[in-house]
Amino acid sequence: MRTITINGKKLPFRLSYRALKGALRTTGLTMQGLENLDLEHIGKFAVEAINAGYQFEKKDTTVTLEQVEDLLDEDFSGLSAISEAIGAEMEAINAPKEEGETEKK
C-alpha cells in the first residue's frame, strides 16, 4: 500500500481488486481504456483507492469525491501524486510474477 500527500494530508492509497473494479464501474472505463484517464476519472480512482487504503488499515474513515476535489482545489499538485500512484499500482498489478509468488501487501 502507498501513501499519498495532498495539501499536507497523508492518505492511504491502495488500488486493490475491489477498488479497481469500483473505479472502472463509476468511470465507465474498461481495463483497456485506462490509458485514457482524464481529470474526472482520476478523482474517482482516487476515492476508490483511498477508501481501499483506509479499509486495509482497518479504519472506519472514508472520503467522498467532493472531499478529494476539495483537497485538490487547495493543492493541485496532488493530481500528480494521484496519477503517479495509479501508474505505480497498475504497474505492480501487471508485473509478471514468479510461479508461487504472491502480491506483497
Helices and strands as residue ranges (DSSP letters): E 2-6, E 9-13, H 17-27, G 31-36, H 39-56, H 65-74, H 78-94
